[in-house]
Amino acid sequence: MQQCLKTRPTDIFLASFPKSGTTWLKAMIFATLTRTNRSIDQHPLHTHNPHQCVMFMDVGFATGRSQIIENIPSPRVMSTHLPYFLLPDSITESNCRIVYVWRDPKDVLVSMWYFVQKILGGADKIATFDQYYKNFYEGLNSFGPIRNHVHVLGYWEESKRRPEKILFLKYENILQEPVKCAKQLAHFLGCPYSEAEENQGVVEQIVELCSIKMLKDLNVNKDGYPVTTGEYISNAYYFRKGDEAGDWKSHMTQEMAERFDTMIEEKFKGSGLHI
Ligand code: A3P
């Protein structure tokens, strides 16, 4: 992918660490870009899982399906879980826009634990939560050790340097102020909401369309498999709680949480980023 991906100036990339809100942002970006040519009631998100609407480009390349990526009409939207420093030069050296979504790593950990259980078919097949926590704390997790924060810091620093290139969003902020974030996203993507759209409540409709409440109950998201993630991850696995922040409180003791936060804050020193 690093050698072969040819970007187009209109390409948009969604980057995230797994379990940070990828599915949500795929829906938001797709719905924002396609809002003018479709009525919200008949929107493809009613019948397609967000992962079918926006493909993981890394999985596409890894499974020999890069031609699908080539064939996507412009403006293409693609997603990746790669850290910034591993992105192809054709992305980092271009002016293509990147949206990065970040989430409290403690909730990422909890979400990942449940996700892995679903993939493997039950709690008895993976570590207990305490063991899973310990592994995460020590940096033993997929997609790069969360404890060194290379993933988030790479995008964070680049978003400070080039805010027109990278929009850095926090999952918790979107939950708190979805309309404000939806407007910020549309503005960044180059298709801001018009006054008429705002007056007609289009922003609220897009937010509602992409909410977990709405998406989770759709037939398409109760079953089936997204093309790129393969047949071991059901569409349904991408939706769990999602409507409130801080599920870690039901899984970690105060001491576990503080230990985790201290480790994170240590790495963030001087960066301006905080949980
Ligand atoms: P929880 O397991 O904490 O509920 P990803 O999409 O990166 O795999 O992240 C999955 C997490 O995002 C899950 O978190 C899931 O429930 C949540 N999620 C999925 N769709 C969402 C949406 N539309 N709005 C808010 N959260 C959503």
Residues whose N, C-alpha, C, O or C-beta is under 5 A from the ligand:
A	BS01	A3P	F17 P18 K19 S20 G21 T22 T23 W24 D107 S111 C210 S211 I212 Y238 F239 R240 K241 G242
